[in-house]
Amino acid sequence: ETYHWRMAHEEYDGDMQDVYCKEFIQKLNEKSNGRITVDLYPVGQLGDAIQQCELLQNNALEFAIISPGNTGTIVPENQLFSLHFLFPSDWDKTLEVLQTSSALNEMLGQKYLDKNIQVLQYWTEGAMFWTSNVSLKNPSAFKGLKFRTMQSPMIIAAYEAYGANPTPMSYAEVYSGLQLNMIEGQENPSSAILTSKFYEVQKYLTDAQSNLYMTCTCVNPTFFAGLPEDIQNIVLEAINEMYPRSFEIQDELNGVAVEKMTAANPDLIVESLTEAEHDAYAELAKKAYDVYGKTVGTDGQAILDKLLEEISAIDG
């Protein structure tokens, strides 16, 4: 028997999710000896990120990359990923947290299942960079700044904690929004800033290390449960192999992004936060932790408490 599936992601051709999906699809095809083929749809072809999520929920899509920043209104508890200065700064420790955490893989995973989404894997596209037309080394620079965010209550709360004016906007509109000064800054991993050319219409690029761009590879649970066991195992094997590969992909794409941006725009000013500046932001960010607990209720707070406990045990 042969299988022909559909998969969607939230980015453009050549972006991190696109590279990940193409390698995942290739693994499925090879492991099944050609019996599995998958059509891939970048953002926009089947709607925006939220519409793609809804298609997955309704079994109109078999697989999708679903980022918590886009689905906070669907699975509110996943907004803990949007809290700033949460995960270890050491990549190996972060990898261990994502792979072993019962808070994420069991407690939060069940919240996704309740909404007819099955998480196969959490992974990161790297640490966030900020772009803006003013230096953001001091938190006071955020006061009143029209800062683009995804449609996530917790991302909004994170930037409100700095005094910004968070402005939700679809990814496809960000470049023109920056160009026309409808927004004055935005956050993304450096590779996304490069491929979407946001650096062309901004003066500053800040290596904030404030939070990770988290995403997850998901499948429709009804569809997956209906697959033969050997086909399920092929999917899970491919997913497990993509986990370390996802870190390699983000390192490959992010590692050269800043250099390429400064070469293309020599006037771009690249800044990093000092330890004192980092700590000043981290202190303000705690306000959003309180908002998270009040927003998602006791179940969500229990997930965050458990995750903080697990991070502390790994990070020391």
Secondary structure as the mmCIF struct_conf table of DSSP 4:
data_model
#
loop_
_struct_conf.conf_type_id
_struct_conf.id
_struct_conf.beg_label_comp_id
_struct_conf.beg_label_asym_id
_struct_conf.beg_label_seq_id
_struct_conf.end_label_comp_id
_struct_conf.end_label_asym_id
_struct_conf.end_label_seq_id
STRN STRN1 TYR A 3 ALA A 8
BEND BEND1 GLU A 10 GLU A 11
TURN_TY1_P TURN_TY1_P1 ASP A 13 GLY A 14
BEND BEND2 ASP A 15 ASP A 15
HELX_RH_AL_P HELX_RH_AL_P1 MET A 16 LYS A 31
TURN_TY1_P TURN_TY1_P2 SER A 32 GLY A 34
STRN STRN2 ILE A 36 TYR A 41
TURN_TY1_P TURN_TY1_P3 VAL A 43 GLN A 45
BEND BEND3 LEU A 46 LEU A 46
BEND BEND4 ASP A 48 ASP A 48
HELX_RH_AL_P HELX_RH_AL_P2 ALA A 49 GLN A 57
TURN_TY1_P TURN_TY1_P4 ASN A 58 ASN A 59
BEND BEND5 ALA A 60 ALA A 60
BEND BEND6 GLU A 62 GLU A 62
STRN STRN3 PHE A 63 ILE A 66
HELX_RH_3T_P HELX_RH_3T_P1 PRO A 68 ASN A 70
TURN_TY1_P TURN_TY1_P5 GLY A 72 ILE A 74
BEND BEND7 VAL A 75 VAL A 75
HELX_RH_3T_P HELX_RH_3T_P2 PRO A 76 SER A 82
BEND BEND8 LEU A 83 LEU A 83
TURN_TY1_P TURN_TY1_P6 HIS A 84 PHE A 85
BEND BEND9 PHE A 87 PHE A 87
BEND BEND10 SER A 89 ASP A 90
HELX_RH_AL_P HELX_RH_AL_P3 TRP A 91 THR A 100
HELX_RH_AL_P HELX_RH_AL_P4 SER A 102 SER A 102
HELX_RH_PI_P HELX_RH_PI_P1 ALA A 103 LEU A 108
HELX_RH_AL_P HELX_RH_AL_P5 GLY A 109 ASP A 114
TURN_TY1_P TURN_TY1_P7 LYS A 115 ASN A 116
STRN STRN4 GLN A 118 ALA A 127
STRN STRN5 PHE A 129 SER A 132
BEND BEND11 ASN A 133 VAL A 134
BEND BEND12 LYS A 137 ASN A 138
HELX_RH_3T_P HELX_RH_3T_P3 PRO A 139 PHE A 142
TURN_TY1_P TURN_TY1_P8 LYS A 143 GLY A 144
STRN STRN6 LYS A 146 THR A 149
BEND BEND13 GLN A 151 GLN A 151
HELX_RH_AL_P HELX_RH_AL_P6 PRO A 153 GLU A 160
TURN_TY1_P TURN_TY1_P9 ALA A 161 GLY A 163
STRN STRN7 ASN A 165 PRO A 168
HELX_RH_3T_P HELX_RH_3T_P4 TYR A 171 GLU A 173
HELX_RH_AL_P HELX_RH_AL_P7 VAL A 174 GLN A 179
TURN_TY1_P TURN_TY1_P10 LEU A 180 ASN A 181
BEND BEND14 MET A 182 MET A 182
BEND BEND15 GLU A 184 GLU A 184
STRN STRN8 GLY A 185 ASN A 188
HELX_RH_AL_P HELX_RH_AL_P8 SER A 190 THR A 195
TURN_TY1_P TURN_TY1_P11 SER A 196 LYS A 197
HELX_RH_3T_P HELX_RH_3T_P5 PHE A 198 VAL A 201
BEND BEND16 LYS A 203 LYS A 203
STRN STRN9 TYR A 204 ASP A 207
STRN STRN10 LEU A 212 VAL A 219
HELX_RH_AL_P HELX_RH_AL_P9 PRO A 221 ALA A 225
TURN_TY1_P TURN_TY1_P12 GLY A 226 GLY A 226
BEND BEND17 LEU A 227 LEU A 227
HELX_RH_AL_P HELX_RH_AL_P10 GLU A 229 ALA A 264
TURN_TY1_P TURN_TY1_P13 PRO A 266 ASP A 267
HELX_LH_PP_P HELX_LH_PP_P1 LEU A 268 LEU A 268
STRN STRN11 ILE A 269 SER A 272
HELX_RH_AL_P HELX_RH_AL_P11 GLU A 275 ASP A 315
#
